[in-house]
């Protein structure tokens, strides 16, 4: 497959997944903002989300104060934010359009219709009137895109590059969503903490999964274990690495040996890890290191298979 075609497929998938995960991260904060808390705690939560998304500096350059409505607008539609939901869905559509002949009609129509519907929803300012409904719509369109892609495309190299993009982005964002809790070093306990973790689990479609697996009260340790080390949890770090290793093996070339080795090493560390050891070491530090290694893995995938990265 031409590296240019692989590049467009890879980034189509990454942008679609990034839009979904940005919606999920915002949804956590919108839900937890409804809990009783001080203004300082609320500010810390929004700043933690901007910080872990590496958007704090960009936000501060645009806005004088930190207001939830401004943060939502910045991360949903602000043209100065290249990681906004609007920018991601536009990027996904443009990459799909560039390789229209490689995609099935159904995959292209979902990408295109998502972009068209987005323009209407932004004009209607749905993200301001009912942010929860808007975030659910973003998640639904991502689910639809992924399902149509798996259900209609030939299982060849094209699908493997799409899956590489999806799972690299998902691994990155699952780590960020979990790390938002620990970024500010907060250690809330009691009823508010329970509702926070319940909201976080719902944001990654994990609340019912948690109840099925643990059949007990929600605790931070178990949430971390579910989202990091459970291979049967679709959005966990281990599940993402399972898929990354498998798809890398399907597209390997003469230059990708080291990339496969690094992916395999990270996969093995998660597969044989114990949550007790991770917590003793420090969850925030572990997640930060994981994000650095996923970033490096993404760079190596680009170098080995795709178009050269911009200098």
C-alpha positions as CSV (number, residue, x, y, z in Angstrom):
1,X,0.0,0.0,0.0
2,X,1.2,3.5,-0.8
3,X,2.4,5.4,2.3
4,X,0.2,8.3,1.4
5,X,-2.9,6.1,1.3
6,X,-1.9,4.5,4.6
7,X,-1.3,7.9,6.1
8,X,-4.8,9.2,5.2
9,X,-6.5,6.0,6.6
10,X,-4.5,6.1,9.8
11,X,-5.3,9.8,10.5
12,X,-9.0,9.4,9.5
13,X,-9.2,6.8,12.3
14,X,-7.1,8.8,14.8
15,X,-9.2,12.0,14.3
16,X,-12.5,10.1,14.7
17,X,-11.3,8.4,17.9
18,X,-9.9,11.7,19.2
19,X,-13.2,13.5,18.7
20,X,-15.0,10.7,20.6
21,X,-12.5,10.7,23.5
22,X,-12.5,14.5,23.8
23,X,-16.3,14.2,24.1
24,X,-15.8,11.5,26.8
25,X,-13.3,13.7,28.8
26,X,-15.6,16.7,28.7
27,X,-18.5,14.5,29.7
28,X,-16.7,13.5,32.9
29,X,-16.1,17.1,33.9
30,X,-19.7,18.2,33.0
31,X,-21.1,15.4,35.1
32,X,-18.8,15.9,38.1
33,X,-19.3,19.7,38.0
34,X,-22.9,19.0,39.1
35,X,-21.6,17.5,42.4
36,X,-21.3,19.7,45.5
37,X,-17.8,21.2,45.6
38,X,-16.0,24.4,46.2
39,X,-15.1,26.8,43.4
40,X,-11.4,26.0,43.9
41,X,-12.1,22.2,43.3
42,X,-14.2,23.0,40.2
43,X,-11.5,25.2,38.8
44,X,-8.9,22.5,39.6
45,X,-10.9,19.9,37.7
46,X,-11.2,22.0,34.5
47,X,-7.5,23.0,34.7
48,X,-6.5,19.4,35.2
49,X,-8.4,18.4,32.0
50,X,-6.8,21.2,30.0
51,X,-3.4,20.3,31.4
52,X,-3.5,16.6,30.7
53,X,-4.8,17.4,27.2
54,X,-1.8,19.8,26.7
55,X,-4.1,22.7,26.0
56,X,-3.7,24.9,29.1
57,X,-1.3,27.4,27.4
58,X,-3.5,27.6,24.3
59,X,-6.6,28.2,26.4
60,X,-4.9,30.9,28.5
61,X,-3.8,32.7,25.4
62,X,-7.4,33.0,24.2
63,X,-9.4,33.6,27.4
64,X,-8.8,35.8,30.4
65,X,-10.5,33.5,33.0
66,X,-11.3,29.9,33.3
67,X,-15.0,29.4,32.9
68,X,-16.6,26.0,32.1
69,X,-18.6,27.4,29.2
70,X,-15.5,28.8,27.7
71,X,-13.6,25.5,28.2
72,X,-16.4,23.5,26.5
73,X,-16.5,26.0,23.6
74,X,-12.7,25.9,23.2
75,X,-12.6,22.1,23.1
76,X,-15.7,21.7,20.9
77,X,-15.5,24.4,18.2
78,X,-12.8,27.0,18.7
79,X,-11.0,27.4,15.4
80,X,-7.7,28.2,17.2
81,X,-7.7,24.7,18.8
82,X,-6.5,22.0,16.3
83,X,-7.6,19.3,18.7
84,X,-11.2,20.5,19.1
85,X,-14.0,18.1,18.3
86,X,-14.9,20.2,15.2
87,X,-11.3,20.2,14.0
88,X,-11.0,16.4,14.5
89,X,-14.2,15.6,12.6
90,X,-13.2,17.9,9.8
91,X,-9.8,16.3,9.7
92,X,-11.4,12.8,9.6
93,X,-13.6,13.8,6.7
94,X,-10.8,15.4,4.7
95,X,-8.6,12.3,5.1
96,X,-11.5,10.1,4.1
97,X,-12.2,12.2,1.0
98,X,-8.5,11.9,0.0
99,X,-8.8,8.1,-0.1
100,X,-12.4,7.9,-1.2
101,X,-11.6,5.1,-3.7
102,X,-10.1,2.9,-0.9
103,X,-13.2,3.2,1.3
104,X,-16.5,1.6,0.9
105,X,-19.4,3.8,0.0
106,X,-20.9,3.3,3.5
107,X,-17.7,4.4,5.3
108,X,-17.4,7.6,3.2
109,X,-21.1,8.4,3.7
110,X,-20.8,8.1,7.5
111,X,-17.8,10.4,7.6
112,X,-19.4,12.9,5.3
113,X,-22.8,12.9,7.0
114,X,-21.1,13.3,10.4
115,X,-19.4,16.5,9.2
116,X,-22.6,17.9,7.6
117,X,-24.6,17.2,10.8
118,X,-21.8,18.8,12.9
119,X,-22.3,22.1,11.0
120,X,-26.0,22.1,11.9
121,X,-25.4,21.3,15.5
122,X,-22.7,24.0,15.9
123,X,-25.0,26.6,14.3
124,X,-27.7,25.5,16.7
125,X,-25.2,25.7,19.6
126,X,-26.2,22.3,20.9
127,X,-23.0,22.1,22.9
128,X,-24.1,25.1,24.9
129,X,-27.8,24.2,25.3
130,X,-27.3,20.5,26.0
131,X,-23.7,19.5,26.2
132,X,-24.5,16.0,27.4
133,X,-26.7,15.4,24.3
134,X,-23.9,16.8,22.0
135,X,-21.3,14.5,23.6
136,X,-23.5,11.5,23.2
137,X,-24.0,12.4,19.5
138,X,-20.2,12.6,19.0
139,X,-19.8,9.2,20.6
140,X,-22.6,7.7,18.6
141,X,-21.1,8.9,15.3
142,X,-17.7,7.4,16.2
143,X,-19.4,4.1,17.1
144,X,-21.2,4.2,13.8
145,X,-18.0,4.9,11.8
146,X,-16.1,2.1,13.5
147,X,-18.9,-0.4,13.0
148,X,-19.4,0.4,9.4
149,X,-15.7,0.2,8.8
150,X,-15.3,-3.2,10.3
151,X,-18.5,-4.5,8.8
152,X,-18.1,-3.4,5.2
153,X,-14.3,-3.1,4.4
154,X,-12.1,-5.9,3.0
155,X,-9.9,-7.2,5.8
156,X,-6.6,-6.1,4.1
157,X,-3.8,-3.6,4.9
158,X,-6.2,-0.7,4.8
159,X,-8.2,-2.0,7.7
160,X,-5.0,-2.7,9.7
161,X,-3.8,0.9,9.3
162,X,-7.2,2.2,10.3
163,X,-7.1,0.0,13.4
164,X,-3.6,1.1,14.2
165,X,-4.8,4.7,14.3
166,X,-7.8,3.8,16.3
167,X,-6.0,2.0,19.1
168,X,-3.0,4.3,19.3
169,X,-5.4,7.2,19.9
170,X,-7.6,5.2,22.3
171,X,-4.7,4.1,24.4
172,X,-3.5,7.7,24.6
173,X,-6.9,9.0,25.6
174,X,-7.9,6.3,28.0
175,X,-4.7,7.1,29.9
176,X,-5.5,10.8,29.8
177,X,-9.1,10.3,31.0
178,X,-7.9,8.2,34.0
179,X,-5.0,10.6,34.7
180,X,-7.3,13.6,35.0
181,X,-8.3,12.3,38.4
182,X,-4.8,12.2,39.6
183,X,-3.3,15.2,37.8
184,X,-4.1,17.6,40.6
185,X,-3.2,15.2,43.4
186,X,-6.7,15.2,44.9
187,X,-7.7,12.4,47.3
188,X,-11.4,12.9,47.8
189,X,-13.2,10.3,49.8
190,X,-16.8,9.4,50.6
191,X,-20.0,10.0,48.6
192,X,-18.6,12.6,46.2
193,X,-15.7,10.3,45.3
194,X,-18.1,7.5,44.6
195,X,-20.1,9.7,42.2
196,X,-16.9,10.9,40.5
197,X,-15.7,7.4,39.7
198,X,-19.2,6.3,38.6
199,X,-19.2,9.3,36.2
200,X,-15.8,8.4,34.9
201,X,-16.8,4.8,34.3
202,X,-19.9,5.9,32.4
203,X,-17.8,8.2,30.3
204,X,-15.8,5.2,29.0
205,X,-18.8,2.9,28.8
206,X,-17.4,1.0,31.7
207,X,-20.0,1.3,34.5
208,X,-22.0,-1.8,33.6
209,X,-18.8,-3.7,32.9
210,X,-17.4,-2.7,36.3
211,X,-20.6,-4.1,38.0
212,X,-20.4,-7.3,36.0
213,X,-16.7,-7.9,36.8
214,X,-16.4,-6.8,40.4
215,X,-20.0,-7.0,41.8
216,X,-19.1,-4.6,44.6
217,X,-18.7,-0.9,45.5
218,X,-16.7,1.3,43.2
219,X,-13.1,1.9,44.4
220,X,-10.3,3.8,42.7
221,X,-8.0,0.8,42.7
222,X,-10.5,-1.4,40.8
223,X,-11.3,1.4,38.3
224,X,-7.6,1.8,37.6
225,X,-7.3,-2.0,37.2
226,X,-10.3,-2.2,34.8
227,X,-9.1,0.7,32.6
228,X,-5.4,-0.5,32.6
229,X,-5.0,-4.2,33.0
230,X,-8.3,-6.0,31.9
231,X,-7.9,-7.3,28.4
232,X,-11.6,-8.0,28.2
233,X,-12.4,-4.3,28.8
234,X,-12.5,-2.8,25.2
235,X,-11.1,0.6,26.2
236,X,-8.4,-0.6,28.6
237,X,-4.7,0.1,28.0
238,X,-4.0,-3.7,27.7
239,X,-6.9,-4.2,25.2
240,X,-5.5,-1.4,23.1
241,X,-2.0,-2.9,23.2
242,X,-3.4,-6.3,22.3
243,X,-4.8,-4.8,19.1
244,X,-1.8,-2.7,18.4
245,X,0.6,-5.6,18.5
246,X,-1.7,-7.7,16.4
247,X,-2.2,-5.1,13.7
248,X,1.5,-4.2,13.6
249,X,2.3,-7.8,12.8
250,X,-0.1,-7.7,9.8
251,X,1.7,-4.7,8.2
252,X,5.3,-5.3,9.3
253,X,8.1,-4.3,6.9
254,X,11.9,-4.3,6.9
255,X,12.0,-1.1,8.9
256,X,9.5,-1.9,11.6
257,X,11.3,-4.4,13.7
258,X,12.2,-2.0,16.5
259,X,8.7,-0.5,16.5
260,X,7.3,-4.0,17.0
261,X,9.8,-4.7,19.8
262,X,8.8,-1.5,21.7
263,X,5.2,-2.2,21.2
264,X,5.7,-5.8,22.4
265,X,7.6,-4.6,25.5
266,X,4.9,-2.2,26.5
267,X,2.3,-4.8,25.9
268,X,4.1,-7.4,28.1
269,X,4.6,-4.9,30.9
270,X,0.8,-4.3,31.0
271,X,-0.1,-8.0,30.6
272,X,2.0,-9.1,33.5
273,X,1.5,-6.1,35.8
274,X,-0.3,-6.1,39.1
275,X,-2.4,-3.1,40.0
276,X,-0.9,-3.2,43.6
277,X,2.6,-2.6,42.2
278,X,1.4,0.2,39.9
279,X,-0.3,2.0,42.8
280,X,2.8,1.6,45.0
281,X,4.9,3.1,42.3
282,X,2.4,5.9,41.6
283,X,-0.5,5.9,39.2
284,X,0.1,9.4,37.8
285,X,3.8,8.6,37.1
286,X,3.0,5.3,35.5
287,X,0.3,6.9,33.2
288,X,2.7,9.8,32.3
289,X,5.4,7.3,31.3
290,X,2.8,5.3,29.3
291,X,1.7,8.5,27.4
292,X,5.3,9.2,26.6
293,X,5.9,5.7,25.2
294,X,2.6,5.8,23.2
295,X,3.7,9.1,21.7
296,X,7.0,7.6,20.7
297,X,5.2,4.5,19.3
298,X,3.0,6.8,17.2
299,X,6.1,8.6,15.9
300,X,7.7,5.3,14.9
301,X,4.6,4.1,13.1
302,X,4.6,7.3,11.1
303,X,8.3,6.9,10.3
304,X,8.1,3.2,9.4
305,X,4.9,3.2,7.3
306,X,3.4,6.6,6.7
307,X,4.4,10.0,5.2
308,X,7.4,11.7,6.9
309,X,6.5,13.8,9.9
310,X,6.7,17.5,9.5
311,X,9.9,19.0,10.8
